[in-house]
Amino acid sequence: MIWAQYIFFISCFIVFYNYGGYAVLAWLFTRLRSKKEPTRLPPDFIPSVSFIVAAYNEESIIHEKLVNSLELDYPHTAIEYLFVTDGSNDMTPSIVREFPSIRLLHNQDRSGKSAAVNRAVKDARNEILIFSDANTILNKDAIRNIARHYYDRKVGGVAGEKKVISLSAGQPSAQSADAEGLYWKYESRLKQIDSDFYSVVGAAGELFSLRRDLYEVLPENTILDDFVLSLRVAAKGYRIIYEPHSYAMELPSSSLGEERKRKVRIAAGGFQSIIMLATLLVFWRRPALSFLYISHRVLRWTLSPLCLILAFVSNAFLLWGPFNALFVVAFCAQLLFYALAAGYQLPLPGKWKKICKVPYYFTFMNVSVILGFFRFLKGSQSAVWEKAQRSTAPTSPVGNNAS
C-alpha cells in the first residue's frame, strides 16, 4: 500500500501547487522584496505603434472592430493600423477597404494566423507592435496604458487583459459565458502575480504587444502564436508586463461544445509550444522565468491532468487497505467534486449552478487538455483551424457586463 500513498500524496501536491501553491510562493517572494520607486514617465514619451489585427471571415464584427480601433486614445501621427485578411472569402476585406486610414493586407490563400502575422510585421514601420484579435473590443485607453511601459528598456512586451462579456441567463451561451468569465478572472490574477514577481508567461492573443526589434519570425505551423512570441521575448531576458487597464472584451463561445473545441485546440498548441520553447526548461539559465513557466504552464498541460486521475485511482485503491479516515474523506471529497461538475449541465436552481460552476470548468479544462494531448500526438491540429463560434449577442459599452 505504501506505493499507492506516495502516488496519492505526490499527485495531490502537484495539482495544488500548479493551481495555487506556486502563486502563493511568488506572491510572498514579491512582498518580501524591496519595492522600487515608480519611474516618472516624461509627458512627451509617445512611442510609435503598429496596431495589427489578423481577421479571417469576420464580416459580422469587423466594422465594429475598425471603428473601435480608430477611436482609441492615441496620437494618430504615432500609430498605424494593419489589418490582414488572408483567405477571407466573405465581405471582410471589402469592409476594411472602406476605411482609408487602415492598411489592408490581403492574400487569396489562407496559410494560418502565424503566416499572416509574420507578413504584417514585415510591413510594419513602427517601434512597438500591438496585436489584437478581430472579435474583440478594446477600452479607449488601451494603447496608452500599454505604450507607457516601454519607457523601461527591460520591458520587452506588455500583455493586456481579456474580459468575457456576460450574457443574460436566458441566452443559450450564458452557461459558457459564466464559466469562461470565471476562468479568466482567475487567470488574470495569476498573470498579475507572475508579472509582479518577474514576467507574464504567455500573453493572450486578444491583446498583447512586443518591441519590433525583438520579434522573431514564427514557423507557419505555430498554433499558439501569441504564447510563443511573448515567451521568446522573455527568454531573451526581457520582462513581459501585465497591464490590467488595457483590456479586450470578447463574447463567449456560443456553446460549451464550441468552448471545448477551442480548449482542445489550445491544449494541442500547448504541447507544441513546450517543444518549441524547450530552452525554458533548462532551469539555471533564467531561474525566475523557468520557475513561473514550468509552475504555471507546463504542469497545467502535462502532469496536472494525469495527477487528477492518479489521485482518484490511488485513493480508491487505498480504501481496500486498513481503515484510514483521511483516505475515506479524500475519496468522498473527490466523488462530491466530480458529482458537482456533472451537475452543472443539469437544469438546477441558480444557487446550485453557482456551486457547480468551479468543479465543472476545472474538470472541463483538464479533460480538454487530455483530448488535446492525443490530438497533438496524432498531428491532427493544423495551424489553420476552424474557428469556434461565438455568441451573437451584441457587445455593449466597456463596463459592468465584462467579467
C-alpha positions in Angstrom: 0.0 0.0 0.0 2.9 2.4 0.5 3.4 3.0 -3.2 -0.3 4.0 -3.5 0.2 6.5 -0.7 3.2 8.0 -2.4 1.3 8.3 -5.7 -1.7 9.9 -3.9 0.2 12.5 -2.0 2.6 13.4 -4.8 -0.4 13.7 -7.2 -2.3 15.9 -4.8 0.7 18.1 -4.2 1.4 18.7 -7.9 -2.3 19.7 -8.6 -2.5 22.1 -5.6 1.0 23.5 -6.4 0.1 24.1 -10.1 -3.3 25.8 -9.5 -2.4 27.9 -6.5 0.7 26.9 -4.5 3.3 28.4 -6.8 1.3 31.6 -7.0 1.4 31.9 -3.2 5.2 31.4 -3.2 5.6 34.0 -5.9 3.4 36.5 -4.1 5.3 36.0 -0.8 8.7 36.5 -2.6 7.4 39.7 -4.2 6.1 41.0 -0.9 9.4 40.3 0.8 11.4 42.0 -1.9 12.2 45.7 -1.5 9.9 47.9 -3.6 11.3 50.1 -6.3 10.2 53.7 -6.7 7.9 54.0 -9.7 9.5 55.5 -12.8 8.3 59.0 -13.7 7.2 59.0 -17.3 8.1 62.1 -19.4 5.0 63.7 -20.8 6.5 63.6 -24.3 7.1 59.8 -24.3 4.9 58.6 -27.1 6.5 55.6 -28.9 5.3 54.9 -32.4 2.9 51.9 -32.6 1.9 49.4 -35.3 -1.6 48.1 -34.5 -2.0 44.7 -36.1 -5.2 42.6 -36.5 -5.4 39.3 -38.3 -9.0 38.7 -39.4 -10.5 35.7 -41.2 -14.1 35.9 -42.3 -15.1 38.3 -39.6 -17.7 40.3 -41.6 -20.2 40.2 -38.7 -17.9 42.2 -36.3 -15.1 43.7 -38.4 -16.9 47.1 -38.9 -17.3 47.5 -35.1 -13.6 46.5 -34.7 -12.4 49.1 -37.2 -14.4 51.8 -35.6 -13.3 50.9 -32.1 -9.6 50.8 -33.3 -9.8 54.3 -34.8 -11.4 55.7 -31.7 -8.6 54.5 -29.4 -7.0 57.4 -27.5 -3.5 57.6 -29.1 -2.0 60.3 -31.3 -2.8 59.5 -34.9 0.6 60.5 -36.1 2.2 57.9 -33.9 0.1 54.9 -34.8 -0.5 52.8 -38.0 -3.2 50.2 -38.5 -2.6 47.0 -40.4 -5.5 44.5 -40.9 -4.6 41.2 -42.5 -7.5 39.3 -44.0 -5.7 36.4 -45.8 -8.0 33.7 -47.1 -11.2 35.6 -46.2 -13.9 34.8 -48.8 -16.7 36.9 -47.2 -17.0 40.7 -47.1 -14.2 41.3 -44.5 -11.6 42.7 -47.0 -14.2 44.9 -48.6 -15.3 46.4 -45.3 -11.7 47.1 -44.4 -11.2 49.0 -47.7 -14.0 51.4 -46.7 -11.6 52.9 -44.1 -8.8 54.8 -45.9 -6.7 55.2 -42.7 -6.4 51.4 -42.4 -3.7 49.5 -44.4 -5.3 46.3 -45.8 -3.1 43.2 -46.4 -4.9 40.5 -48.3 -4.0 37.3 -50.0 -6.4 34.9 -51.5 -4.7 31.9 -49.9 -5.1 31.1 -46.2 -1.9 30.0 -44.5 -2.9 30.5 -40.9 -2.6 33.2 -38.4 1.2 32.9 -37.8 1.9 33.4 -41.5 -0.5 36.4 -41.6 1.2 38.0 -38.5 4.7 37.4 -40.0 3.6 39.2 -43.1 2.1 42.1 -41.2 5.1 42.6 -39.0 7.3 42.6 -42.1 5.3 45.6 -43.4 5.1 47.3 -40.0 7.0 50.6 -39.8 6.9 51.5 -36.1 8.8 50.5 -33.0 6.1 48.9 -30.9 3.8 46.1 -32.2 0.4 45.7 -30.7 -1.7 42.7 -31.7 -5.4 42.3 -31.2 -8.0 39.8 -32.3 -10.7 40.8 -34.7 -13.6 39.7 -32.5 -12.6 41.9 -29.5 -13.4 45.4 -28.5 -10.7 47.4 -26.6 -11.1 50.1 -23.9 -10.3 53.6 -25.1 -7.1 54.0 -23.1 -5.7 50.5 -24.0 -2.9 51.7 -26.3 -1.7 54.5 -23.9 -1.6 52.1 -21.0 0.4 49.6 -22.9 2.8 52.1 -24.5 3.9 53.8 -21.2 5.6 50.6 -20.1 8.1 50.7 -22.9 10.0 53.6 -21.3 11.7 50.9 -19.3 14.2 49.2 -21.7 14.0 46.0 -19.7 10.4 45.6 -20.8 10.1 43.6 -24.0 6.4 43.1 -24.1 3.1 44.0 -22.5 0.1 41.7 -22.0 -3.3 43.1 -21.8 -6.3 41.6 -20.0 -9.0 39.5 -21.6 -12.6 40.0 -20.4 -15.5 37.8 -21.3 -18.8 39.7 -21.9 -21.5 38.4 -19.5 -24.9 37.4 -21.0 -28.3 37.3 -19.5 -29.4 34.0 -18.0 -31.9 33.3 -20.7 -29.4 33.3 -23.6 -28.2 30.0 -25.0 -24.5 30.7 -24.4 -24.9 32.2 -20.9 -23.6 28.9 -19.3 -20.4 29.2 -21.4 -20.0 32.9 -20.6 -20.4 32.3 -16.9 -17.8 29.6 -16.7 -15.4 31.2 -19.2 -15.6 34.5 -17.4 -14.8 33.0 -14.1 -11.7 31.2 -15.5 -10.3 34.4 -17.0 -10.7 36.2 -13.7 -8.6 33.5 -12.1 -6.1 33.6 -14.9 -5.8 37.4 -14.7 -5.0 37.2 -11.0 -2.2 34.7 -11.8 -0.9 36.9 -14.5 -0.7 39.9 -12.1 1.2 37.7 -9.6 3.6 36.4 -12.3 4.2 40.0 -13.6 4.9 41.4 -10.2 7.3 38.5 -9.4 9.2 38.7 -12.8 7.2 38.3 -16.0 4.0 37.1 -17.5 4.5 33.6 -19.0 2.5 33.7 -22.2 0.3 36.6 -23.4 -3.2 36.1 -24.7 -3.8 37.0 -28.4 -6.8 39.2 -27.7 -4.4 42.0 -26.7 -0.6 42.0 -26.4 2.4 43.9 -27.6 6.2 43.5 -28.3 9.1 45.6 -29.2 9.5 45.5 -33.0 13.2 44.7 -32.8 12.6 41.6 -30.6 10.1 39.9 -32.9 11.1 36.5 -34.3 9.5 35.1 -37.4 7.2 32.3 -36.5 7.1 28.9 -38.2 3.8 28.8 -40.2 2.7 25.7 -38.4 2.7 27.5 -35.0 -0.7 27.0 -33.2 -0.3 29.4 -30.3 1.5 32.3 -31.9 0.8 34.8 -29.1 2.1 32.4 -26.4 5.3 31.5 -28.3 6.1 35.1 -29.4 5.8 36.5 -25.9 7.9 33.8 -24.3 10.6 34.0 -26.9 11.0 37.7 -25.9 11.1 36.7 -22.2 13.7 34.1 -23.0 16.0 36.8 -24.2 16.0 38.4 -20.8 13.2 40.9 -21.2 10.1 41.1 -19.0 6.5 40.8 -20.2 4.4 43.2 -18.1 0.8 42.6 -17.3 -1.4 45.7 -17.8 -5.0 45.2 -16.5 -6.1 48.6 -17.5 -5.7 47.6 -21.2 -8.3 45.1 -21.9 -10.1 43.3 -24.7 -13.7 42.4 -24.4 -14.9 39.2 -26.2 -18.2 37.4 -26.5 -18.2 33.9 -25.0 -18.3 30.8 -27.1 -21.8 30.1 -28.4 -22.0 26.8 -26.5 -20.0 24.6 -24.2 -19.3 22.4 -27.3 -17.7 25.3 -29.1 -15.7 26.2 -26.0 -14.4 22.6 -25.8 -13.3 22.8 -29.4 -11.3 25.9 -28.5 -9.8 24.5 -25.4 -8.7 21.3 -27.1 -7.0 23.3 -29.9 -5.2 25.4 -27.2 -4.1 22.3 -25.4 -2.7 20.7 -28.6 -0.9 24.0 -29.2 0.4 24.0 -25.6 2.2 20.7 -26.2 3.7 22.0 -29.4 4.8 25.1 -27.6 6.6 23.1 -24.9 8.8 21.6 -27.6 9.3 24.9 -29.4 10.3 26.6 -26.0 12.4 23.7 -24.7 15.2 26.0 -23.6 13.0 27.4 -20.9 13.0 24.0 -19.2 16.8 24.5 -18.6 16.1 26.0 -15.2 19.5 27.5 -14.4 19.6 29.8 -17.5 16.7 32.0 -16.3 15.6 30.7 -12.9 12.8 33.1 -12.3 11.3 32.7 -15.7 11.6 28.9 -15.7 10.0 28.7 -12.3 6.9 30.6 -13.5 6.8 28.9 -16.9 7.0 25.4 -15.5 4.8 26.0 -12.5 2.0 27.9 -14.3 2.1 26.5 -17.9 4.0 23.2 -18.3 2.4 21.5 -15.3 -1.0 22.7 -16.4 -0.6 20.9 -19.8 1.3 17.8 -18.7 1.3 16.4 -15.1 -1.8 18.1 -13.6 -4.4 16.2 -15.7 -2.6 12.9 -15.2 -2.3 13.6 -11.4 -6.0 14.1 -11.1 -6.5 10.6 -12.5 -3.8 9.1 -10.4 -5.1 10.8 -7.2 -8.5 9.3 -7.8 -7.4 5.8 -8.7 -4.7 5.5 -5.9 -7.2 6.9 -3.4 -9.8 4.2 -4.4 -7.1 1.5 -4.1 -6.2 2.8 -0.6 -9.8 2.2 0.6 -9.1 -1.5 0.3 -6.4 -1.4 2.9 -6.5 -0.7 6.6 -9.1 1.9 7.5 -7.8 5.4 7.4 -10.2 8.3 7.9 -8.0 10.6 5.7 -8.3 8.5 2.6 -12.1 8.0 3.2 -12.7 11.7 3.5 -10.4 12.5 0.5 -12.2 9.9 -1.7 -15.7 11.2 -0.7 -14.5 14.8 -1.4 -13.4 13.8 -4.9 -16.6 12.0 -5.6 -18.6 15.1 -4.5 -16.4 17.4 -6.6 -17.0 15.4 -9.8 -20.7 14.9 -9.0 -21.0 18.7 -8.8 -19.1 19.0 -12.0 -21.6 16.7 -13.7 -24.5 18.6 -12.1 -23.6 21.9 -13.8 -25.2 20.8 -17.0 -28.5 19.8 -15.3 -31.4 22.2 -15.0 -30.6 23.2 -11.4 -31.7 26.3 -9.5 -29.3 29.3 -9.7 -27.8 28.8 -6.3 -26.7 25.2 -7.2 -25.5 26.4 -10.6 -23.0 28.7 -8.9 -21.8 25.9 -6.6 -21.3 23.6 -9.5 -19.6 26.2 -11.7 -16.0 25.8 -10.4 -15.9 22.0 -10.3 -17.4 21.8 -13.8 -15.0 24.2 -15.5 -12.0 22.8 -13.7 -12.9 19.3 -14.9 -13.8 20.6 -18.3 -10.4 22.2 -18.8 -8.5 19.1 -17.7 -10.5 16.8 -20.0 -9.8 19.2 -22.8 -6.1 19.0 -22.1 -6.2 15.2 -22.3 -8.0 15.4 -25.6 -5.6 18.0 -26.9 -2.7 15.8 -26.0 -4.0 12.9 -28.1 -4.7 15.4 -31.0 -1.1 16.6 -30.7 0.2 13.1 -30.8 -1.8 12.4 -34.0 -0.6 15.6 -35.5 -4.2 16.4 -36.5 -4.2 20.0 -35.1 -3.4 22.4 -38.0 -2.3 26.0 -37.6 -5.3 26.7 -39.9 -8.1 25.7 -37.6 -11.9 26.0 -37.7 -12.9 29.0 -35.6 -15.0 28.4 -32.6 -18.4 30.0 -33.0 -19.0 33.0 -30.7 -22.3 34.2 -29.2 -24.2 36.6 -31.5 -25.3 38.9 -28.7 -24.3 42.5 -29.3 -21.3 43.9 -27.5 -22.1 46.8 -25.1 -20.0 49.7 -23.9 -17.0 49.0 -21.7 -18.1 48.5 -18.2 -20.3 46.4 -16.0 -21.0 43.4 -18.2 -17.4 42.4 -18.8 -16.0 39.8 -16.4 
